[in-house]
Amino acid sequence: MQEALEKWSIDLMTSIIPNVYNIIVRINDKLVGELTAKGYAEPTEEAKKAAKKGEAPKTKLDNMRIIDNGVVHMARMATYASSYVNGVAAIHTQILKDDTLKEWYELYPERFQNKTNGVTQRRWLGLCNPELSEFITDLIGKKWVRNLDDLKRLEKKIGNEQIDKFNGIKYLKKKQLSEFIQKHDHVYIDPDFMFDIQVKRLHEYKRQLMNAFSIMAIYFRLKEGKLPNFTPTAFIFGAKAAPGYRRAKAIIKYINEIANLVNNDPDVNNKMKVVFVSNYNVSYAEKIIPAADIHEQISTAGTEASGTSNMKFMINGAVTIGTWDGANIEIAENAGVENEYIFGARVEEINELKKNYDPKKLYESNDEMKRVIDTLIDGRFSDGGKTGEGSFAELHDSLLKGAPWHPADHYFILRDLPEYIETKIRVNNDYKDRRGFAWKCLMNTAHSGQFSSDRTILQYATELWKVK
């Protein structure tokens, strides 16, 4: 994300940390000297052609200076001054090489490595899910606590008896979460419902808004009798937004408006519930994650560096509904793509779409999508302002008109939404086969060994720090 590639004003730096800025100047001078000696200050062939058309010629150096156009580029300085540059999932590393740090990869290919993130099973299984931990230990012993790869042995130990026991544990964790939510957020969720969960930082690229739209689509279908065999489902959200991120806060408000509509509608509230838990934090996550049947990892392809909540859910026996992005790819490759629910445009298609994307055309051509998106402005929900003028209207405009700082629908919600809705319906239908669905869940647990932070740290120690 561009906001993660920090850029700091020279004026700010010289006023607060002038001595540090002087050191950065020296680093930049050294970089410029080295790259000039390598010919990076010479116009490229493409730049020479552009110059003939009257355009200012560009050089490779123009995209690599640490101090450029009045700001200090921190990512450039980090790349230049570091021994290694690590992506934290396979697709993330490839994007760094192909796009974000392309010039640097061409200069220092030996520095670029992949170290997929991990999570600690001692907290995210042992501590927060003692019942599943005991179930696993009874089947394969305790070695998994220190060597998560040992979970692979589960696959040969699972039959109908073990699947039924797993389903019993999952029900218990859902019951515990239901009681906790009722106590803290005053919303009752029937533990017999399927639990569909999206918990993570609130950001447009993570597309909680698309999830909200899909819930509205399901709501309308239920109201109109178009989903007669719908498995009752609880849609659970947890997130916090950055203090000044107004659009993210508008999305939180919109989801809570949907919750108020759904939970108070007797036509549907025996089939669906929506809750946005308050003050989502690690303690809440320890109760939410073990209770999930499915978890949502629906970022626009190419935007999620890795994700770690997806790993926590996987270890605890939940299936992923997600895009081909971040560590979702490696999760699907390990557990089997047949045991996940993958949808949406992939990076290659997204890159092509950026050249000529018309979300308004998609909006006008799909009545269901138009209907759910228009709930932002049709007066059904209140954002505290005048209908058509407040934060919900700004969200609507961001999708169809864009903003001065981004094109319309820059995270391609309208491209993926129809396929996403149908994928959620497919998951809902598959859940009716409780043993078949539990098998998918257990295959996620059994193949989660790669996603231990023990493995990640060991790779850093042996491959980067050369610890013996």
Buried (B, 14 or more C-beta within 10 A) or exposed (E): EEEEEEBBEBEEBBEEEEEEBEEBBEBBEEBBEEBEEEEBEEBBEEBEEBEEEEEEBBBBBBBBBBBBEEBBBBBBBBBBEEEBBBBBBBBBBBBBBEEBBEBBBEBBEEBBBBBBBBBBBBBBBBEBBEBBBEBBBEBBEEEBBEBBBBBBBBEEEBEEEBBEBBBEBBEBBBBBBBBBBEEEBEBBBEBEBBBBBBBBBBBBBBBBBBBBBBBBBBBBBBEEEEBEEBBBBBBBBBBBBEEEBEBBBBBBBBBBBBBEBBBEBEEBBEBBBBBBBEEBEEEBBBBBBBBBBBBBBBBBBBBBBBBBBBBBBBBBBBBBBBBBBBBBBBBBEBBEEEBBBBBBBBBEBBBEBEEEBEBBEBBEEBEBBEBBBBBBBEEBBEBEEEBEEBBBBBBBBBBBEBEEEEEBBBBBBBBBBBEBBEBBBEBBEBBEEEEEBBBBBBBBBBBBBBBBBBBBBEBBEEEEEEEE
